[in-house]
């Protein structure tokens, strides 16, 4: 059983890395497209309309740049977490099975599917992440008035 959970944890780590790298690649493609669009834009006689369009393109490029920066920051955080050792005490990098299902405590990425299993990728800074930190198998936490029992930690 422990070996299959460790295998699942490796699959989750790999999926998280792949998801973030895909996001970064997508943002970089958007940035490249926006840059090409701005460079191909020629001065028109429309005047104010042209300047408004250029400003909107610049704002779009800045927004894409922020997305790239945030995704790269998340990737760096995830790489640090992935390198941590497994423990029976919940910490960043723990894969947990509880009454809510599977959770991987790292950075906030939403849910992913590994085969037929849904795994919620949850930040340690989230409400549930803060409640789970330092807990062990058999411990129960309360979230929104609901008792959540920790059944497995890897």
N, C-alpha and C positions, 0 to 999 in steps of 0.2 A: 504493500500500500504506500509506504513512504517513498519508494522509488518512483511510483507512478505520479505522486504529488510533486516530487522534485522534477520529473520530466515535464509536467504541466507548467511548473514555475519557469523552466527554461523556455518553453514555448511562449509563455506570456511575455517574458523579457524580450524575446526575439520579435514578437508581434508589436510590442510597444516601440522598440527601436525602429522597426520597419515603418510603422505609422508616422512617427515623427520625421524620419528621413523623407518619406513620401510627401508630407506636408511642406517641408523645406524645399524640396525639388519643385513642387507645385508653385510655391510662392516665388521662387527664383525665376520660373518660367513666366509668371505674371509680371514680375519686375522687368524682365527682358522685353516682353511684349509692350509694356507701358513705355519703356524707354525708346523702343523702336517707333512707336506711335508718336511720341513727342518729337523725335528727331525728324520724322517724315512730315510733320505738320509745317506747312509753309505759311508765311504771312499773307493773310487775305485782306481784302478791302472791307471786311466786315467790322474791323476796328474793335469795339468793345466786346462783341460776341467772341472774337478770336482770343482776346485777352482772358475772358471768362473761361473759355474752353481750356486754355493753357494752364490757368490756375487750378482748374478742376483736375487736370491730368497730373499736375505737380502734387496736389493733395492725395491723389490716388497712389502715386509713387511713394510718398511719405508713409502712407498707411501700410502699403505692402512691405516697406522697409521695417516698420515696427513689428509686423507679423513675423518676418524672417528673424529679427532679433529675438523675439519672445520664443519662437520655436527652437532656435539655437540655444537659448538659455535653458529651456526645458530639456533639451537633449543632453546638455552638460550635467544638469541635475540628475537625470535618469542614469547617465553613465556612472556617476558617483554612487548612486543607490545600488545599481546592479553589482558593483564590486564588493558590497557588504556581505559578510558571512551570514548563513542561515542561523536562526536562533529559535528557541521555543518561546521566547518572549517577543511580543509583537513590536516591531520597529520598522523603519523605512526599509522597503525591500521584502517585507513579509507577504507571503501568499497565505490567505486565510480562508477557511471555510467556516461559515456561521449560519445562523438561521435566516440570514438575508441572502445566502448564496456565497459564491466565490468573490473575493476581493484581493486586489494586489495594491499594497500601500506604497505609493511612489509619488507620481505627479498626477494631476488631474487630466485624464484623457477620455473619460466617458467609459463606454462598455466595448468590449471586443468579444469575438466568438473564437474559441479554440475547439475545433471539432464541433460538438454539440453543446459545449459548455459556455455559458455567458459569464464573463469575468469583468467585474467593475474595477476600473483603474482609478483609484482614489488617492487624493493628496493627503499627506500627513497633517496638513493645515485645515482640512475640512472638518466639519463637526464630528463625523463618524471616525475620521482618522485620529483626532485628538482624544476621543473616548477610548479607542482601541489601543493606543500607544501604551506599552508596558504591560499589557494584559497577557494572560496565558490560557492554554487549553482548559476549558471548563469554566472560565470566568464568564460572567454575564454583565453586559452594559445595558443602559437604558437610553433609547433614542426615540424622541417624540412619544414618550409614554409606553414604548414597546420594549420588552425584554429581548435582548439578542445574546445568544449563547455562542461562545467560540468553541468550535468542534475540532479544528485542525489549524496548525500554524507551521509553515515551512519557510 
